[in-house]
Amino acid sequence: MDTMSLTSTALGVMSGVVVFLILLSGFFSGSETALTAASKARLHRLEHTGVKRAGLVTRLISEPERLIGAILLGNNLVNIAASVLATTIFLSIAGPQGVYYATLFRTAVVVVFAEVLPKTYAIRDAERTAMRVAPVIRLIVLVFAPVVIAVQWVVSRTLDIITSNANQSDTLSPEDELRGTIDLQHSEGSVEKEHRDMLGGILDLSELDVQEVMVHRKNIRMIDAALPMNEIISQVLASPHTRIPLFQDEPENIVGVLHAKDMLRALYNPDGDIKDVGILDIAVEPWFVPETTSLQEQLDAFLHKRMHFALIVDEYGAIQGLVTLEDILEEIVGEITDEHDVTHAGIRPQPNGTLHVDGSVSVRDLNRLMDWNLPDEEATTVAGLVIHEAQTIPEPGQAFNFHNFRFEILRKHRNQITALRITPSSNA
């Protein structure tokens, strides 16, 4: 009778220990999920607002190998101990068949209460859960540190044997990681398309050159500095721009940039004669930049020099185009227009699902508007993309299929494609 009572007491104690170990296993599983899923950006922001535990979590996840090693070590220890005790209990109750009962019991209980339930709870509010468990996990990391370091050494040596450093996979840059996060949030509906394009435009500034957003030299409005003042005033008033390049003898010889406001100040003299105003005296010196300058570098230069207008030259010093501060800002926020701008409907959707597109439309603008993914590495404009892919200058009526689109040439002026019809493959 005493022996049976002692055995029952022992089984009760062991059952309690098993329950405690399963709860501890759930704690380790939930902690691992919370700490690995917690957003570093949110934790960084919380830390700067004075939340001390956010800083503790940041320090823990800054050493992922030690953190995961300690959690896995603790989780395996409690799982093995729980398995041994559960098997002993069922053997005492059911004899040799108890091994099977113990296996079924452990599998069901561990999957539900030590894995799925705590991990689901943790991932719903990863940052808050991570901050709750951080003090305990920090202590566990410190206690298991010697064992974890030894395990890491064995793992590192093993990996050195079976892998080659030359085959290490490339890691994502911070910019690529941000792009991935933005695209993911957009696909999940958290970020609108306009905001995604704006954030992507900021990240693209360092990858795009000024030549990709410049106004081409054939589209630049210039004024001959040798013209009579009345004619110059008329051309300035007829222009939608406030800054206009001035040239002498030939358009390649740009000698100044005239600002409409400077001209107005010079003319605002009731006692003077406009014929006496020297146009080059009120013009500013032109600023030339190489065509390989990135948009980020040019934006920084605009801010540093407090200027909004620069002329772009190639390696031979020939004028290629011009870029303004507004051109760069439009890469971020989209087209900026005011009451004086002349708008060009370069992209015209048709009722049948096709698009009529001007050849001068940039591939980047078309991608942004239609949410397409046409390549823009080899060509800036749609016409340039077709010529690059076709490896020839096509004639009106010719059509080409590439990148899952059909490009049909509608009009051409000399060697320039001026209009195309684009049909997505789904409508072709």
C-alpha positions as CSV (number, residue, x, y, z in Angstrom):
1,M,0.0,0.0,0.0
2,D,2.9,2.4,0.9
3,T,4.7,1.4,-2.3
4,M,1.7,2.1,-4.5
5,S,1.2,5.4,-2.7
6,L,4.8,6.4,-3.3
7,T,4.6,5.4,-6.9
8,S,1.4,7.5,-7.4
9,T,3.1,10.5,-5.8
10,A,6.1,10.1,-8.0
11,L,4.0,9.8,-11.1
12,G,2.1,13.0,-10.1
13,V,5.3,14.9,-9.6
14,M,6.8,13.6,-12.9
15,S,3.6,14.6,-14.7
16,G,3.8,18.1,-13.3
17,V,7.4,18.3,-14.4
18,V,6.4,17.2,-17.9
19,V,3.7,19.9,-18.1
20,F,6.3,22.5,-16.9
21,L,8.8,21.3,-19.5
22,I,6.2,21.6,-22.3
23,L,5.4,25.1,-21.2
24,L,9.1,25.9,-21.2
25,S,9.4,24.4,-24.7
26,G,6.6,26.7,-25.8
27,F,8.4,29.7,-24.3
28,F,11.5,28.9,-26.3
29,S,9.6,28.3,-29.5
30,G,7.6,31.5,-29.2
31,S,10.7,33.5,-28.2
32,E,12.6,32.3,-31.3
33,T,9.7,33.3,-33.6
34,A,9.2,36.7,-31.9
35,L,12.9,37.6,-31.9
36,T,13.5,36.6,-35.5
37,A,10.3,38.2,-36.9
38,A,10.6,41.5,-35.0
39,S,11.2,44.5,-37.2
40,K,14.6,46.0,-36.7
41,A,13.2,49.4,-38.0
42,R,10.4,49.4,-35.5
43,L,12.7,48.4,-32.6
44,H,15.2,51.1,-33.7
45,R,12.4,53.7,-33.6
46,L,11.1,52.4,-30.2
47,E,14.7,52.5,-28.8
48,H,15.1,56.2,-29.8
49,T,11.8,57.0,-28.0
50,G,13.2,55.7,-24.8
51,V,11.9,52.1,-24.7
52,K,14.9,50.3,-23.0
53,R,13.7,46.8,-23.8
54,A,13.7,47.6,-27.5
55,G,17.4,48.3,-27.2
56,L,17.9,45.0,-25.4
57,V,16.1,43.1,-28.2
58,T,18.2,45.0,-30.8
59,R,21.4,43.8,-29.1
60,L,20.2,40.3,-28.9
61,I,19.3,40.0,-32.6
62,S,22.5,41.7,-33.6
63,E,24.2,38.3,-32.8
64,P,21.8,35.9,-34.4
65,E,24.1,32.9,-34.2
66,R,24.5,33.1,-30.5
67,L,20.8,33.9,-29.9
68,I,19.5,31.0,-32.0
69,G,22.1,28.6,-30.7
70,A,21.1,29.3,-27.1
71,I,17.4,29.0,-27.8
72,L,17.8,25.8,-29.7
73,L,20.0,24.4,-27.0
74,G,17.5,25.2,-24.3
75,N,14.5,24.0,-26.4
76,N,16.2,20.6,-27.2
77,L,17.2,20.1,-23.6
78,V,13.6,20.5,-22.3
79,N,12.1,18.5,-25.2
80,I,14.5,15.6,-24.5
81,A,13.8,15.7,-20.8
82,A,10.1,15.9,-21.4
83,S,10.2,12.9,-23.7
84,V,12.2,10.8,-21.2
85,L,9.8,11.6,-18.4
86,A,6.7,11.1,-20.5
87,T,8.0,7.7,-21.7
88,T,8.7,6.7,-18.1
89,I,5.2,7.7,-17.0
90,F,3.5,5.7,-19.8
91,L,5.7,2.7,-19.2
92,S,4.7,2.7,-15.6
93,I,1.0,2.9,-16.5
94,A,0.7,0.7,-19.6
95,G,3.9,-1.4,-19.6
96,P,5.8,-1.9,-22.9
97,Q,2.9,-0.5,-24.9
98,G,3.5,2.8,-23.1
99,V,6.3,3.7,-25.6
100,Y,3.7,4.1,-28.3
101,Y,1.3,6.1,-26.1
102,A,4.1,8.3,-25.1
103,T,5.1,9.0,-28.7
104,L,1.5,9.9,-29.7
105,F,1.1,12.0,-26.6
106,R,4.3,13.9,-27.1
107,T,3.7,14.5,-30.8
108,A,0.2,15.9,-30.3
109,V,1.0,18.0,-27.3
110,V,4.3,19.4,-28.6
111,V,2.9,20.3,-32.0
112,V,-0.1,22.1,-30.6
113,F,1.1,23.6,-27.3
114,A,4.9,23.9,-27.7
115,E,5.1,24.8,-31.4
116,V,2.0,26.1,-33.3
117,L,0.3,27.9,-30.4
118,P,3.3,29.9,-29.1
119,K,4.6,30.7,-32.5
120,T,1.2,31.9,-33.8
121,Y,0.9,34.1,-30.7
122,A,4.4,35.5,-31.1
123,I,4.1,36.3,-34.8
124,R,0.9,38.3,-34.3
125,D,2.8,40.9,-32.2
126,A,6.4,40.1,-32.7
127,E,7.9,43.3,-31.3
128,R,5.9,43.4,-28.1
129,T,6.5,39.7,-27.5
130,A,10.2,40.0,-28.2
131,M,10.5,42.8,-25.6
132,R,8.6,40.7,-23.0
133,V,10.9,37.7,-23.3
134,A,14.1,39.6,-23.9
135,P,15.4,39.7,-20.3
136,V,14.9,36.0,-19.8
137,I,16.4,35.1,-23.2
138,R,19.4,37.4,-22.4
139,L,20.1,35.4,-19.2
140,I,19.8,32.1,-21.1
141,V,22.2,33.3,-23.8
142,L,24.7,34.3,-21.0
143,V,24.3,30.9,-19.3
144,F,24.7,28.8,-22.4
145,A,27.4,31.0,-24.0
146,P,30.3,28.6,-23.5
147,V,28.4,25.7,-25.0
148,V,27.1,27.7,-27.8
149,I,30.5,29.0,-28.7
150,A,31.8,25.4,-28.8
151,V,28.9,24.4,-31.0
152,Q,29.5,27.3,-33.3
153,W,33.2,26.4,-33.7
154,V,32.3,22.9,-34.7
155,V,29.7,24.1,-37.1
156,S,32.1,26.6,-38.7
157,R,34.8,24.1,-39.2
158,T,32.4,21.6,-40.7
159,L,31.0,24.2,-43.1
160,D,34.6,25.2,-44.1
161,I,35.2,21.6,-45.1
162,I,32.0,21.0,-47.1
163,T,31.6,24.4,-48.7
164,S,33.8,26.9,-50.6
165,N,34.0,30.6,-49.9
166,A,33.9,31.2,-53.7
167,N,30.4,29.8,-53.7
168,Q,29.0,32.0,-51.0
169,S,25.7,33.6,-52.1
170,D,25.4,37.3,-52.6
171,T,23.6,39.2,-49.9
172,L,21.0,41.8,-50.6
173,S,22.1,45.4,-50.3
174,P,20.2,47.7,-47.9
175,E,18.6,49.4,-50.9
176,D,17.4,46.0,-52.3
177,E,16.1,45.0,-49.0
178,L,14.1,48.3,-48.8
179,R,12.8,47.7,-52.3
180,G,11.7,44.2,-51.4
181,T,9.9,45.5,-48.3
182,I,8.1,48.2,-50.2
183,D,7.0,45.9,-53.0
184,L,5.8,43.3,-50.4
185,Q,3.8,46.0,-48.6
186,H,2.3,47.2,-51.9
187,S,1.3,43.6,-52.9
188,E,-0.4,43.2,-49.5
189,G,-2.2,46.5,-49.9
190,S,-0.5,48.4,-47.2
191,V,1.3,50.8,-49.5
192,E,-0.4,52.5,-52.4
193,K,1.1,52.5,-55.9
194,E,1.8,56.2,-55.8
195,H,3.7,55.9,-52.5
196,R,5.6,52.8,-53.7
197,D,6.7,54.8,-56.8
198,M,7.8,57.7,-54.7
199,L,9.8,55.6,-52.3
200,G,11.3,53.6,-55.2
201,G,12.2,56.9,-57.0
202,I,14.2,58.0,-54.0
203,L,16.2,54.7,-54.0
204,D,16.8,55.0,-57.8
205,L,18.5,58.4,-57.6
206,S,21.9,56.9,-57.0
207,E,21.4,54.4,-59.9
208,L,20.2,56.8,-62.6
209,D,22.4,59.2,-64.6
210,V,21.3,62.7,-65.5
211,Q,21.2,61.7,-69.2
212,E,18.3,59.4,-68.4
213,V,16.1,62.3,-67.3
214,M,17.5,65.2,-69.2
215,V,15.7,67.3,-71.8
216,H,17.4,66.3,-75.1
217,R,19.3,69.1,-76.9
218,K,16.9,69.0,-79.9
219,N,14.1,69.9,-77.5
220,I,15.9,72.7,-75.7
221,R,14.5,76.2,-76.3
222,M,17.5,78.6,-76.8
223,I,17.8,82.3,-77.7
224,D,20.4,83.9,-79.8
225,A,22.1,86.5,-77.6
226,A,22.7,88.6,-80.8
227,L,19.0,89.2,-81.4
228,P,17.5,92.7,-80.7
229,M,16.2,93.1,-77.1
230,N,12.6,93.3,-78.3
231,E,12.9,90.0,-80.0
232,I,14.5,88.4,-77.0
233,I,11.7,89.7,-74.7
234,S,9.1,88.2,-77.1
235,Q,10.8,84.8,-77.0
236,V,11.1,84.8,-73.3
237,L,7.4,85.7,-72.9
238,A,6.5,82.9,-75.3
239,S,8.5,80.3,-73.5
240,P,6.9,78.2,-70.7
241,H,10.3,78.2,-68.9
242,T,11.8,80.8,-66.6
243,R,15.4,79.8,-67.4
244,I,16.5,79.9,-71.0
245,P,20.0,79.2,-72.4
246,L,21.7,81.9,-74.5
247,F,24.0,81.1,-77.4
248,Q,26.3,83.0,-79.7
249,D,27.0,82.2,-83.3
250,E,25.9,78.5,-83.0
251,P,23.6,76.6,-80.6
252,E,26.6,74.6,-79.3
253,N,28.2,77.8,-78.0
254,I,26.1,78.5,-74.9
255,V,27.4,81.6,-73.2
256,G,24.8,82.2,-70.4
257,V,21.4,81.3,-68.9
258,L,18.8,84.0,-68.8
259,H,16.3,84.0,-65.9
260,A,13.0,85.7,-66.7
261,K,12.9,87.4,-63.3
262,D,16.4,88.9,-63.8
263,M,15.2,90.3,-67.2
264,L,12.2,91.8,-65.5
265,R,14.3,93.5,-62.9
266,A,16.5,95.0,-65.6
267,L,13.6,96.2,-67.6
268,Y,11.9,97.8,-64.6
269,N,13.5,101.2,-65.1
270,P,11.0,103.9,-66.2
271,D,13.8,106.3,-67.2
272,G,15.9,103.7,-69.1
273,D,15.7,102.3,-72.6
274,I,15.4,98.6,-73.1
275,K,17.8,98.8,-76.0
276,D,20.5,99.8,-73.6
277,V,20.1,96.5,-71.6
278,G,22.9,94.1,-72.2
279,I,21.4,90.6,-72.3
280,L,24.7,88.9,-71.3
281,D,25.1,91.3,-68.4
282,I,22.0,90.0,-66.7
283,A,22.5,86.3,-67.7
284,V,24.3,83.9,-65.3
285,E,27.3,81.8,-66.2
286,P,26.2,78.4,-67.6
287,W,26.9,75.3,-65.4
288,F,28.1,72.2,-67.3
289,V,28.0,68.7,-65.8
290,P,29.1,65.4,-67.3
291,E,26.4,63.0,-68.6
292,T,27.6,60.3,-66.2
293,T,26.7,62.3,-63.1
294,S,24.1,60.4,-61.0
295,L,20.8,62.0,-60.0
296,Q,21.8,61.8,-56.4
297,E,25.1,63.6,-57.0
298,Q,23.3,66.2,-59.1
299,L,20.6,66.8,-56.5
300,D,23.3,67.3,-53.9
301,A,25.1,69.7,-56.2
302,F,21.9,71.7,-56.8
303,L,21.3,72.0,-53.1
304,H,25.0,72.9,-52.4
305,K,25.2,75.5,-55.2
306,R,21.7,76.7,-54.7
307,M,21.0,76.4,-58.5
308,H,18.2,74.7,-60.3
309,F,19.6,74.4,-63.9
310,A,22.5,72.6,-65.4
311,L,23.6,71.8,-69.0
312,I,24.8,68.2,-69.7
313,V,27.9,67.5,-71.9
314,D,29.4,64.3,-73.1
315,E,33.1,63.3,-72.9
316,Y,33.9,65.5,-75.9
317,G,32.3,68.6,-74.3
318,A,29.3,68.6,-76.7
319,I,25.9,69.7,-75.4
320,Q,23.6,66.7,-74.9
321,G,20.8,68.3,-73.0
322,L,19.8,70.0,-69.8
323,V,18.6,68.9,-66.4
324,T,16.7,70.9,-63.7
325,L,15.9,70.4,-60.1
326,E,12.3,69.8,-61.1
327,D,13.4,67.0,-63.5
328,I,15.0,65.2,-60.5
329,L,12.1,65.8,-58.2
330,E,9.7,64.4,-60.9
331,E,11.6,61.1,-60.7
332,I,10.3,60.9,-57.1
333,V,6.9,62.5,-57.0
334,G,5.9,62.1,-60.7
335,E,5.0,64.7,-63.2
336,I,4.9,68.3,-61.9
337,T,2.9,70.8,-63.9
338,D,1.7,74.3,-63.4
339,E,-0.5,76.7,-65.3
340,H,2.4,77.6,-67.7
341,D,3.5,74.1,-68.6
342,V,2.7,72.6,-72.0
343,T,1.5,69.1,-71.4
344,H,2.0,66.4,-73.9
345,A,-0.2,63.3,-73.9
346,G,2.6,60.9,-74.8
347,I,0.7,57.8,-73.5
348,R,-2.8,57.3,-74.8
349,P,-4.7,54.1,-73.8
350,Q,-7.1,52.8,-76.4
351,P,-10.5,51.1,-75.9
352,N,-9.2,47.8,-77.2
353,G,-6.5,47.6,-74.5
354,T,-3.6,48.8,-76.6
355,L,-1.5,52.0,-76.0
356,H,-0.5,54.7,-78.5
357,V,2.8,56.0,-77.2
358,D,5.1,58.7,-78.5
359,G,8.6,57.4,-79.2
360,S,10.1,60.1,-76.9
361,V,8.3,58.7,-73.8
362,S,10.8,57.3,-71.4
363,V,10.6,53.6,-70.5
364,R,10.7,54.5,-66.9
365,D,7.7,56.7,-67.1
366,L,5.8,54.1,-69.1
367,N,6.6,51.4,-66.5
368,R,5.6,53.7,-63.7
369,L,2.2,54.6,-65.3
370,M,1.2,51.1,-66.4
371,D,3.0,49.2,-63.7
372,W,5.0,47.3,-66.3
373,N,8.6,46.0,-66.1
374,L,10.1,46.8,-69.4
375,P,14.0,47.0,-69.2
376,D,15.5,50.5,-69.2
377,E,19.2,49.6,-68.9
378,E,20.0,49.8,-72.6
379,A,17.6,52.5,-73.7
380,T,16.0,55.5,-72.1
381,T,13.0,56.0,-74.4
382,V,10.5,53.6,-75.9
383,A,11.8,54.3,-79.4
384,G,15.3,53.6,-78.2
385,L,14.2,50.3,-76.7
386,V,12.6,49.1,-79.9
387,I,15.7,50.1,-81.9
388,H,17.9,48.3,-79.4
389,E,15.8,45.1,-79.5
390,A,15.3,45.2,-83.3
391,Q,18.9,46.0,-84.0
392,T,17.7,48.2,-86.9
393,I,15.7,51.4,-87.5
394,P,12.3,50.1,-88.3
395,E,9.8,51.4,-90.8
396,P,6.1,52.3,-90.2
397,G,4.0,49.2,-90.3
398,Q,6.7,46.9,-88.9
399,A,5.9,45.1,-85.7
400,F,8.2,43.4,-83.1
401,N,7.5,41.1,-80.2
402,F,9.7,41.1,-77.2
403,H,9.4,41.2,-73.4
404,N,5.8,39.9,-73.7
405,F,4.7,43.0,-75.7
406,R,4.0,43.7,-79.3
407,F,5.5,47.0,-80.6
408,E,4.0,48.3,-83.9
409,I,5.6,51.3,-85.6
410,L,3.0,53.9,-86.5
411,R,5.0,57.0,-87.5
412,K,8.6,57.9,-88.2
413,H,10.3,61.2,-88.9
414,R,13.6,60.7,-90.7
415,N,15.4,58.2,-88.5
416,Q,13.3,58.9,-85.4
417,I,10.4,56.8,-84.3
418,T,7.7,59.2,-83.3
419,A,4.7,57.0,-82.5
420,L,4.1,53.3,-81.6
421,R,1.2,51.0,-80.7
422,I,2.0,48.7,-77.8
423,T,-0.1,45.7,-77.1
424,P,0.4,43.5,-74.0
425,S,0.7,39.8,-74.9
426,S,-2.6,39.1,-73.2
427,N,-4.3,41.3,-75.7
428,A,-2.3,40.4,-78.7
